[in-house]
Amino acid sequence: MKTPPSGDRLQKILSAAGIASRRAAETLILDGRVSVNGVTVLELGTRAEPARDDIRVDGQRVRVASRHRYILLNKPRGYMTTRKDPEQRPTVLDLLPEVHEYIYPVGRLDYDSEGLLLLTNDGDLAARLLHPSHEVEREYYARVRGVPDEGALERLRRGVTLEGRRTAPAVVRLVDTGLGAREDQSLVSIALHEGRTRQVRDMCEAIGHPVVRLKRVRFGPIADRALKVGEHRDLTPREVSMLKHAAQGGVSSPSDRRPQKNRRPAPQRPHPGPGAPPPERRAEGADRSDRPRSGPGARIRGPRPYPRPSGGR
């Protein structure tokens, strides 16, 4: 009986190490950029053991994390969201000099944007958080020129066409008006689960209200209004658990405000026929204390999946 090969598939190892998503890792393998113990690998089913085998991508040794690290950074403007910038501009890693683990950003924030950014060495979780099918919501505060009317806000909610593709439905609300030295700017909250390049800026441009300043205030269930610009902290175990729940398709919005797609209408009650007895009504001011507190018929109030974040509302 043939013994099955030991270890994990190379795609999984590269994803867990933060090298690339599993799909992108397949491309690396097929392009001949991955080697195991000095031998170039071209088959997608190849397995290896990170603790035993010498796995390299483009000649660089793949380092698999011994423990996972999850960091929340309040990114300032003027930093690139990458590990290394070819133009030698400052990167978000420059703000974390005491962090020695091989961490990398989850998604991106533009050079001129600011706000909450997750960094981790958990490649599987990072890939799930960014995958569109899991719809992990990110909320932004966009300070725009002018004051969008309800029609413009509704366009953002329903989606606008960018480069021939319509954006997914978003949760949009007007937060404040009369901002700026001339009081001609306003603040708009936009919560979406897509991650196109410069999407929020392009969406606001499309409705005639260009962005003056952009800040991310929430990533899935994670928000922290007290975290100052340029500062960072490790996520708590509970926050990590919340993130993993959101990455599995769980609730990622603090008030579950995501637009409902393909929602079925509520069933209509049949109209009573002639002579049918009227429905029983509770007398005005009747005491509700007869409702059982436990057992059948009791209202069950489960705990909130997480507290409402102060920075995202």
C-alpha positions in Angstrom: 0.0 0.0 0.0 1.4 3.3 -1.1 2.1 5.8 1.7 0.6 9.2 1.0 3.1 12.1 0.9 3.5 14.0 4.1 3.3 17.7 4.8 1.1 20.4 3.5 0.6 21.6 -0.1 3.0 24.3 -1.1 0.1 26.6 -1.9 -1.1 26.4 1.7 2.4 26.9 3.1 3.1 30.0 1.0 -0.3 31.5 1.9 0.3 30.8 5.6 3.7 32.5 5.4 2.1 35.6 3.8 3.9 35.2 0.5 0.8 35.1 -1.6 -2.8 33.9 -1.6 -3.3 30.3 -2.5 -4.4 31.1 -6.0 -1.4 33.5 -6.5 0.9 30.8 -5.0 -0.2 28.4 -7.8 1.0 30.9 -10.3 4.3 31.2 -8.6 4.7 27.4 -8.7 3.7 27.1 -12.4 6.1 29.9 -13.2 9.0 27.9 -11.7 9.7 30.4 -9.0 9.4 28.0 -6.1 11.9 25.4 -5.0 12.1 22.7 -2.3 15.5 21.5 -1.1 17.1 23.0 -4.1 14.8 21.5 -6.7 12.4 23.7 -8.7 8.8 22.6 -8.3 6.3 22.8 -11.2 3.5 20.5 -9.9 0.6 22.0 -7.9 0.1 18.9 -5.8 3.6 19.0 -4.3 3.8 18.8 -0.5 6.5 19.8 2.0 7.1 20.3 5.7 8.2 23.8 6.6 10.0 22.6 9.7 12.1 20.1 7.7 12.3 21.3 4.1 14.1 24.3 2.6 11.3 26.1 0.8 12.3 29.2 -1.3 10.5 31.7 -3.6 12.8 33.5 -6.0 15.7 32.2 -3.9 14.4 33.7 -0.7 13.8 31.3 2.2 10.2 31.0 3.2 9.8 31.7 7.0 6.7 30.2 8.6 5.5 32.0 11.7 6.0 30.1 15.0 3.2 32.2 16.5 0.7 34.6 14.9 0.8 38.3 15.5 -2.2 40.6 14.9 -1.5 44.4 15.0 -3.8 47.4 14.6 -2.1 50.5 13.4 -3.5 54.0 13.0 -1.7 54.8 9.8 -0.8 58.5 9.2 -0.8 60.0 5.7 2.4 59.9 3.8 3.3 56.3 4.3 3.1 53.4 1.8 1.1 50.3 2.8 3.8 47.8 1.9 6.9 46.2 3.4 9.3 47.9 0.9 8.8 50.7 -1.5 11.0 50.8 -4.7 11.0 54.6 -4.6 12.3 54.6 -1.0 9.3 56.3 0.4 8.5 55.6 4.1 6.3 52.5 4.7 4.1 51.4 7.5 6.8 49.0 8.7 8.9 52.1 9.6 6.2 52.8 12.3 6.8 49.4 13.9 10.6 49.2 14.6 10.2 47.0 17.7 8.1 44.3 15.9 10.5 41.6 14.8 8.0 39.1 13.3 7.6 39.0 9.5 4.2 40.8 9.3 2.5 42.4 6.4 -0.5 44.7 5.8 -3.9 43.2 5.2 -5.1 45.1 2.2 -4.0 48.7 1.4 -4.5 52.3 2.4 -3.4 54.9 -0.1 -0.3 57.0 0.5 -2.5 60.1 1.1 -5.1 58.1 3.2 -5.1 57.5 7.0 -6.8 55.3 9.5 -6.9 51.8 10.8 -4.7 49.2 9.2 -4.3 45.5 10.2 -0.9 43.8 9.9 -0.3 40.1 10.6 1.7 37.0 9.8 -1.4 34.9 9.6 -1.6 34.4 5.8 -4.8 32.3 5.8 -6.8 34.8 7.8 -5.5 37.7 5.7 -6.6 36.0 2.6 -10.1 35.3 3.9 -10.5 38.8 5.2 -9.8 40.2 1.7 -11.8 37.7 -0.3 -14.9 39.3 -1.8 -17.1 36.3 -1.1 -16.8 36.8 2.7 -17.9 40.5 2.4 -15.9 41.8 5.3 -17.0 45.4 5.6 -14.6 48.4 5.9 -15.9 51.8 6.9 -14.4 55.1 5.7 -15.0 58.7 6.7 -14.6 60.8 3.5 -14.4 64.5 3.8 -15.7 65.8 0.5 -16.2 69.1 -1.3 -19.8 70.3 -1.2 -22.8 68.6 0.4 -24.1 65.5 -1.4 -27.9 65.5 -1.6 -30.0 62.4 -1.0 -29.9 61.5 -4.7 -26.1 61.5 -4.7 -26.0 59.5 -1.5 -28.4 57.0 -3.0 -26.2 56.6 -6.1 -23.3 55.6 -3.8 -25.6 53.2 -1.9 -26.8 51.5 -5.1 -23.4 51.5 -6.8 -21.7 53.6 -9.4 -19.9 52.5 -12.6 -16.1 52.6 -12.4 -14.0 51.5 -15.3 -16.9 49.6 -16.8 -17.8 47.8 -13.6 -20.5 48.7 -11.1 -19.6 48.9 -7.5 -21.4 46.7 -5.0 -24.1 48.2 -2.8 -22.7 50.2 0.1 -23.9 51.6 3.4 -23.7 55.4 3.1 -24.8 58.2 5.4 -24.1 62.0 5.8 -22.3 62.5 9.1 -21.6 66.3 9.2 -21.7 69.5 7.0 -20.3 73.0 7.1 -16.7 71.8 7.5 -13.6 73.6 6.3 -12.5 77.2 6.4 -15.3 78.1 4.0 -17.7 75.7 5.5 -18.2 74.2 2.1 -17.2 70.6 2.9 -19.1 67.7 4.4 -18.3 64.3 6.0 -19.7 61.1 4.5 -19.5 57.6 6.0 -19.1 54.9 3.4 -19.0 51.2 4.4 -18.2 48.7 1.7 -16.8 45.2 1.3 -15.0 45.7 -2.0 -11.4 46.6 -2.2 -10.7 48.2 -5.5 -7.8 50.6 -5.8 -8.9 54.2 -4.8 -12.5 53.0 -4.8 -13.9 55.5 -2.3 -12.1 58.4 -3.9 -13.4 57.4 -7.4 -16.9 56.8 -6.1 -17.1 60.3 -4.6 -15.6 61.8 -7.8 -18.3 60.1 -9.8 -21.1 61.9 -8.0 -19.3 65.3 -8.2 -18.0 65.5 -4.7 -14.2 64.9 -4.7 -12.5 63.7 -1.6 -10.4 66.2 0.4 -9.4 63.7 3.1 -10.0 60.0 3.6 -9.8 58.0 6.8 -10.6 54.4 7.5 -12.4 54.1 10.9 -13.3 50.4 11.0 -12.1 47.1 9.5 -14.8 44.5 9.9 -15.7 44.4 13.6 -12.5 46.2 14.7 -12.5 49.9 15.5 -10.5 52.0 18.0 -11.2 55.7 18.4 -8.7 56.1 21.2 -5.7 54.8 19.1 -3.8 57.9 18.1 -2.3 58.6 14.7 1.0 56.7 14.3 0.3 54.4 17.2 -0.3 50.7 17.2 -1.3 47.9 19.5 -1.9 44.1 19.4 -5.4 42.9 19.0 -6.9 41.2 22.0 -7.8 37.5 21.9 -11.5 38.5 21.7 -10.8 40.9 18.7 -8.9 38.1 16.9 -11.9 35.8 17.5 -14.2 38.4 16.1 -12.1 38.9 13.0 -12.0 35.1 12.4 -15.7 35.0 12.7 -16.1 37.8 10.2 -13.7 36.1 7.8 -15.9 33.0 7.8 -18.8 35.1 6.5 -20.1 36.1 9.9 -21.4 39.6 10.8 -18.7 42.2 10.1 -20.8 45.3 10.6 -21.5 46.6 14.2 -25.2 47.1 13.4 -25.5 44.6 10.6 -26.4 47.5 8.2 -25.2 45.7 5.1 -27.7 46.1 2.2 -29.9 43.0 1.9 -29.5 41.5 -1.6 -32.3 39.3 -3.1 -34.4 39.7 0.0 -37.7 38.0 -0.1 -40.8 40.0 0.8 -42.5 39.1 4.1 -45.4 36.7 3.6 -48.8 38.4 3.6 -51.4 37.3 6.2 -54.6 35.9 4.7 -57.5 38.3 4.9 -60.2 36.9 7.2 -63.4 36.0 5.5 -66.9 37.3 6.3 -68.0 36.3 9.8 -64.5 35.5 11.0 -63.9 36.5 14.6 -61.7 39.6 15.0 -58.1 39.0 16.0 -57.4 39.1 19.7 -55.8 42.3 20.9 -54.1 43.2 24.1 -56.0 45.8 26.0 -54.3 49.2 26.2 -52.0 49.5 29.2 -52.2 45.7 29.8 -49.5 44.3 32.0 -46.8 42.4 30.1 -45.4 40.7 33.2 -47.2 37.5 32.3 -44.6 36.7 29.6 -42.5 33.8 30.9 -38.9 34.7 31.7 -37.7 31.2 30.9 -38.9 28.1 29.0 -41.1 28.1 25.9 -42.3 31.5 24.8 -39.6 33.5 26.6 -37.7 36.1 24.7 -34.0 35.2 24.5 -31.6 38.1 24.4 -28.2 36.8 23.3 -25.1 38.8 23.9 -24.0 41.2 21.1 -21.4 39.6 18.9 -19.1 42.5 19.8 -19.5 46.0 21.3 -20.5 48.9 19.0 -17.2 50.6 18.1 -16.8 54.2 19.1 -14.9 55.1 15.9 -17.3 53.7 13.4 -20.6 55.2 14.5 
